Amino acid sequence: MKKEIGSFRINGRLFEVVITPEITLYELLRELQFTGTKRSCGVGECGSCTVLVDGIPTLSCSTLAIVVRNKEILTIEGLSEGSRLHPLQQAFVDHGAIQCGFCTPGMIMMAKALLDENPHPTRDEVKEGLAGNLCRCTGYVKIVDAVVASAEQMKKGEK
Amino acid sequence: MVRQLSVVGRRVPRWGAQEKATGAARYVVDIELPGMLIGKVLTSPHPHARILKVDKTRAENLPGVEAVLSFEDIPQRLYTPNRHDLILYNPENECKDMYLLSDKARFVGDRIAAVAAVDEVTAQRALELVEVTYEVLPAVFDPMEAMKPGAPVIHDFAPNNISMHLDFPRPRGDVEKGFREADCVIEETFRTSKQLVSQLEPSSCVAHVGPDGRLTIWSPGQSAFLQRRKLAEILDIPVGMIRWITPHVGGSFGKYGSLNLEPVCAALARKAGKAVKIEYSREEDSCRTETRQTFVATGKIGVKRDGTITALREKLIVDGGAYFSRNSTTSKVNMGGFTGLYRCPNLDAEADCVYTNTLTTGGIRGYGNSEAMCVLEHLVDRAAREIGMDPIELRLKNIKKAGEPDNKGIPMETCTLETLIKLGAEKIGWGKKRAQKKENGTKRYGIGMAIMMDVSGAHPGSIQHRNAYIKFNEDGTASLIVTAYDMGQNLTGTCAQIAAEVLGIRYEDIHVVNGDTDSTMFDTGIGASAGLYQVGQAVMNAALEARGQLLDRAGKMLGVAAEDLEIRDRRVSSRSDPQRGLSVAEVTMQATYNFQGEHLNISAKGSFSPKQSPPPFAAVFAEVEVDVETAEVKILRILYVNDSGRVMNPDTVEGQVEGGIAQAVGFCLTEDTVMNKASGVLESDNFTTYKIPSTLDMPETEVIHYEEPVPSGPFGAKGVGHSTTVAVNPAILNAIYDAVGVFITDTPATPEKIFAAMKKQSASNGAV
């Protein structure tokens, strides 16, 4: 396959990487040591690999890297700064919303996209927004609790 | 010792929460080593075939391929992938029938060859170049067919495909007499689902041979020390030459109680002389790893008109798949559960474990007890209907009390079933809801319930041996060094809570060092909710010992008798003179850097082996809505009344209940394992074809914590995680009956089955 150099902005940093047309965004992220994004199904059915591309929730396992050159890519690593967690991450920690944690990065990124679009969702709206993110451990109850609580927290302006 | 608990019982964040929330947590799939190769496994496309020849030449000659293995390259050592043969008191009930790479293809997905190459594309190409010549044999997929004369023989030692017959070890009385004494006898055959585990992290393993010849394994295995020993035996190397590391684990639910990819990954690494990683795709994980057994269970109950149970019998045909793995222990747990829940003077059970050319089965959450309760709690509801008694009333008549034997025959320290039932019945408004027949257009509403008792560890069936080590830093914080397998159930955090409570310091003062056979303490591994009850007690013993050292030293520093001292919130003080005290940090600093030559690194070991396995109890109530036109079921509400002893951390316990409910929703309604009956191929191999519940499938849930501390447990705690699917399944199925009058005896209760059952019922009622 034909190699070329692609420019990628990931979590605010610029990376120039040798890529071939068939590699996925997930594989690119792995190449660059961003191991927070997880792959559970590889065909876009479970949401574990969700990242934000120009703010839009995107299934990195099913997106070609070549298609997202020069776009703003945000992964789970980009939400926190050292030990300063994003309110969503902190809410997941505080509300018991994490068990094995494998679905967590994709779940949080999807929740972020949801709250960016709808800052005051009802519980039902949160459930619908997260319906494409599978979890085998939690039964989703505390995940929904965490997202709703996080929305409240962010509404109060405490960032 | 401690009057008021300050850490135990609190909703502190789970261990590793920040790591997991920020993407920093590393799982096996995230391990990268220099020069690491990608391994892939070639599996059989046939459900049953002899392997006549494996030609590796073309694969070996492909540039970038560094190892190709077939049957002749591997140790010809039979093993059982599950670790019970190392610890069971009756190891004759285990069955070694598996090779590292199979001598014969026994299911679609059976391991035939393996390759390791420089990248994934090359490894995939190499697999395609391995030429296998098969002699295809007839296959059999149904256990009833497999037992018939003339059926294809899957393992030579079992000519009728019955791998083992098991008789229930604690029969009572005379069941035939008991049935004769009954006014009502119900018998039913139930077939439970071959549920796929579908943990989110795909199966994976990394193996590396160092320059000193030592093998390091990164694996999600649940019993690192036992699995390491097994691997050593398979490879014929000393146990001490293997280091087994457990990173974060993306779910297991019992599956990784068996060896999975470790033997083949280790073999590839040894052949290639380089690190190898194998990571299954979702489809490979679905098709090649252990599933639940299908239990074809014929249960029979005899009941008097006054509700007394006079006899119980269960006969199991266990579709155990192509290899034996955990068939005997799940069957035993099933029989123990079926016969052990209610008081009954006449009971008996037996099981035949059968080979079929289907996926190997394992020990998945509930471990036979889930399946047993589907049958038993169904029979109880049916009997109640027959004699015209409220199903709760019938249960209350027959439940056991403290002191009576549990599902393992051990006298129970506590038994709160009656309280849980009554609490739940009142909360959900049982009487009123049962009396009303609710309809709304095409919707019908029903309410059902079920109860259960489960276990806190696999005592008395096997050795259970736990150790923990605590060592203080000079600043009053401490390391807790323990092999506390955490698949998400937060065993690590709850152990840290115990340590902090006993030591009188804060939760955040404990740092857990976990999961490395070179440095963390020996542990027989996690399963059957052994963790908190057993590992927690070892941690407690270590903490008590360390606390003693701390108080001795503090006593010397203060000039006070150690017995007069207490520790609360990082401060050691005299009970009789509270002003007289020191911070824990002052004590540890003085002990560590001591200029009088009295050095002491305050540290201690604790060990534990149980003499009990106190059952957690639950009463579960389910409300459902069934549409009579589409036969779709919506679970509206689940009320779970839980007694798992002291609640160490409410978030953790609720998390286990809520997660268990989700898995039960899948088992009961949405997760249909579909196998092609002609080809033996698993067709439901990804998340589109095999539907695990999403947010939209979850009912409204409520958990009531009923804490009855059990004397033998750490702070009175019992296990919980294993048990939380067990009573939910039958509660849902009983609710469906209440709604539309049909009992489904073949899970999952899909709309097709419910529709067919409703149609059959209205035909027999004479309605059109």
Interface residues (C-beta under 8 A of the other chain):
Chain A: F34 T35 G36 T37 K38 R39 S40 C41 G42 V43 E45 C46 S48 T75 I76 E77 L79 S80 S83 L85 Q89 Q90 F92 V93 D94 H95 G96 I98 Q99 C100 G101 F102 C103 T104 P105 I108 V126 K127 E128 L130 A131 G132 N133 L134 C135 R136 C137 T138 G139 Y140 V141 K142 I143 V144
Chain B: R11 P13 R14 G16 A17 Q18 E19 K20 A21 T22 G23 A24 A25 R26 Y27 V29 D30 S198 Q199 L200 E201 P202 H248 V249 G250 G251 F253 S281 R282 M487 G488 Q489 N490 D651 T652 E654 G655 V657 E658 G659 G660 I661 A662 Q663 N686 F687 T688 I692 P693 S694 T695 L696 M698 T701
